[in-house]
Amino acid sequence: MTSTLLITGAAGFIGSSTAERFLRDNYIVIGLDNFDESYPKWIKELNIKKLSDNSNFTFIEGDLTDQSKISSVLKSYKVNTIMHLGAKTGVRHSIENPLDYIKANVLGTSILLEECRKANVKEIIIASSSSVYGERNKIPFKESDDIHNPISPYATTKSMVESIAQTYSKLYDMKITVLRFFTVYGPKGRPDMAPYIFIHRICQSQPIIQFGDGETSRDYTFISDIVDGIFEAVRRTSKWQYEVINLGNSEPIRLSDFITEIENIVGKEANIIKEDRKEGDVSTTCADISKARRLLDYNPKIPLRKGLEQMFDWYNSLEEKYDA
Ligand SMILES: NC(=O)c1ccc[n+]([C@@H]2O[C@H](COP(=O)([O-])OP(=O)(O)OC[C@H]3O[C@@H](n4cnc5c(N)ncnc54)[C@H](O)[C@@H]3O)[C@@H](O)[C@H]2O)c1
């Protein structure tokens, strides 16, 4: 039987890349997105343009907090499984607008789960984030680590979403997998994240801002590795009741080394302006991926250099470049 997958946040970076993968595997994919203003609508429209040629893809413009819309989507399309990626993203922006994040992420996810309960949708995979681990020096981060010290509203909403999901799973017998992603980059990468901003600004000979002394590090994970993890999570979620799984690369890269890598790929030296580290930014992230290896046969394959080269090729192919 063909399975119907609802992907929320389908016009976004990870959502559109995930939709592409499931359509390749002959799933019926319903994509939902409200084109929020975290970055321009035309970029998101471009993300889903290619998907729309596939007759197994339906796009619905809608907001997760619109309960009657969510209810009607689940019923009309007979959804079997949900990959919930829709969220307000961006740590720094959440510090200025915490309530927007609470509405979209906490209320939006709660409405989605509630409507799943009513419509008897039993398999849900939810995107969380490495930011739930907060500021810590002990690496790698394990799923069993304490997540009660988030340092940004964004991180708080993700940790709240996890708690709500766990409660729904327990009370209403829903099979739920929470995936904690670690700094995702690659083609279609978000224009508000460092990989795009650095590539763009170095190419355009514009200065880049380095927040902090360059010693902070991130566990950059290439989009196709994340999508592989998502794919297996969607296929296997019925096997367990509730699991939280890290999807990272387990190889943190220092910011200064990350910039050097991009300079080498672009073939130009960056003009670096140094500023203080921003509130909400943690000093390091690093995933323990042994659980993902065990439960999802997850095995990240793309090293940073190769991933950035692919991102740079995609950037060069863009007809219109967003001026980040
Ligand atoms: N990119 C990363 O490095 C990263 C890391 C950790 C976690 N995540 C999580 O992965 C998911 C996807 O992230 P992304 O990088 O693709 O971000 P993105 O911003 O490109 O995609 C999120 C999408 O959700 C949509 N959205 C926001 N609020 C909505 C609402 N109320 N109703 C419907 N749609 C809504 C946005 O319009 C956007 O297209 C998010 O949940 C994010 O928190 C991403």
The ligand as an SDF file (V2000), in Angstrom:
LIG
                    3D

 44 48  0  0  0  0  0  0  0  0999 V2000
   18.8510   23.6460    9.9500 N   0  0  0  0  0  0  0  0  0  0  0  0
   19.3790   23.2520   11.1090 C   0  0  0  0  0  0  0  0  0  0  0  0
   20.6030   23.3210   11.3100 O   0  0  0  0  0  0  0  0  0  0  0  0
   18.5010   22.7070   12.2110 C   0  0  0  0  0  0  0  0  0  0  0  0
   19.1360   22.2740   13.3960 C   0  0  0  0  0  0  0  0  0  0  0  0
   18.3460   21.7730   14.4240 C   0  0  0  0  0  0  0  0  0  0  0  0
   16.9740   21.6520   14.2510 C   0  0  0  0  0  0  0  0  0  0  0  0
   16.3900   22.0690   13.1030 N   0  0  0  0  0  0  0  0  0  0  0  0
   14.9220   21.9340   12.9930 C   0  0  0  0  0  0  0  0  0  0  0  0
   14.6070   21.3190   11.7470 O   0  0  0  0  0  0  0  0  0  0  0  0
   13.3670   21.8300   11.2590 C   0  0  0  0  0  0  0  0  0  0  0  0
   13.5530   22.3650    9.8430 C   0  0  0  0  0  0  0  0  0  0  0  0
   14.5330   23.3990    9.8820 O   0  0  0  0  0  0  0  0  0  0  0  0
   15.0800   24.1310    8.5850 P   0  0  0  0  0  0  0  0  0  0  0  0
   16.5120   24.3870    8.7900 O   0  0  0  0  0  0  0  0  0  0  0  0
   14.6180   23.4280    7.3630 O   0  0  0  0  0  0  0  0  0  0  0  0
   14.3420   25.5430    8.7480 O   0  0  0  0  0  0  0  0  0  0  0  0
   13.4530   26.3800    7.7410 P   0  0  0  0  0  0  0  0  0  0  0  0
   13.1860   27.6640    8.4340 O   0  0  0  0  0  0  0  0  0  0  0  0
   14.0880   26.4060    6.4030 O   0  0  0  0  0  0  0  0  0  0  0  0
   12.1180   25.5230    7.6540 O   0  0  0  0  0  0  0  0  0  0  0  0
   11.0610   25.6030    8.5830 C   0  0  0  0  0  0  0  0  0  0  0  0
    9.7870   25.8310    7.8140 C   0  0  0  0  0  0  0  0  0  0  0  0
    8.6850   25.8500    8.7280 O   0  0  0  0  0  0  0  0  0  0  0  0
    7.7630   26.8120    8.2680 C   0  0  0  0  0  0  0  0  0  0  0  0
    6.9330   27.2730    9.3980 N   0  0  0  0  0  0  0  0  0  0  0  0
    7.2990   28.0730   10.4280 C   0  0  0  0  0  0  0  0  0  0  0  0
    6.2520   28.3070   11.2300 N   0  0  0  0  0  0  0  0  0  0  0  0
    5.1990   27.6180   10.6980 C   0  0  0  0  0  0  0  0  0  0  0  0
    3.8300   27.4870   11.0590 C   0  0  0  0  0  0  0  0  0  0  0  0
    3.3460   28.1120   12.1380 N   0  0  0  0  0  0  0  0  0  0  0  0
    3.0260   26.7510   10.2830 N   0  0  0  0  0  0  0  0  0  0  0  0
    3.5170   26.1260    9.1570 C   0  0  0  0  0  0  0  0  0  0  0  0
    4.7980   26.2200    8.7640 N   0  0  0  0  0  0  0  0  0  0  0  0
    5.6330   26.9490    9.5270 C   0  0  0  0  0  0  0  0  0  0  0  0
    8.6160   27.9440    7.6960 C   0  0  0  0  0  0  0  0  0  0  0  0
    7.9070   28.7360    6.7610 O   0  0  0  0  0  0  0  0  0  0  0  0
    9.7660   27.1730    7.0650 C   0  0  0  0  0  0  0  0  0  0  0  0
    9.5770   26.9820    5.6760 O   0  0  0  0  0  0  0  0  0  0  0  0
   12.9220   22.8790   12.2560 C   0  0  0  0  0  0  0  0  0  0  0  0
   12.0090   22.2910   13.1640 O   0  0  0  0  0  0  0  0  0  0  0  0
   14.2000   23.2590   12.9770 C   0  0  0  0  0  0  0  0  0  0  0  0
   13.9490   23.7490   14.2730 O   0  0  0  0  0  0  0  0  0  0  0  0
   17.1260   22.6020   12.0720 C   0  0  0  0  0  0  0  0  0  0  0  0
  1  2  1  0
  2  3  2  0
  2  4  1  0
  4  5  1  0
  4 44  2  0
  5  6  2  0
  6  7  1  0
  7  8  2  0
  8  9  1  0
  8 44  1  0
  9 10  1  0
  9 42  1  0
 10 11  1  0
 11 12  1  0
 11 40  1  0
 12 13  1  0
 13 14  1  0
 14 15  2  0
 14 16  1  0
 14 17  1  0
 17 18  1  0
 18 19  2  0
 18 20  1  0
 18 21  1  0
 21 22  1  0
 22 23  1  0
 23 24  1  0
 23 38  1  0
 24 25  1  0
 25 26  1  0
 25 36  1  0
 26 27  1  0
 26 35  1  0
 27 28  2  0
 28 29  1  0
 29 30  1  0
 29 35  2  0
 30 31  1  0
 30 32  2  0
 32 33  1  0
 33 34  2  0
 34 35  1  0
 36 37  1  0
 36 38  1  0
 38 39  1  0
 40 41  1  0
 40 42  1  0
 42 43  1  0
M  CHG  2   8   1  16  -1
M  END
$$$$
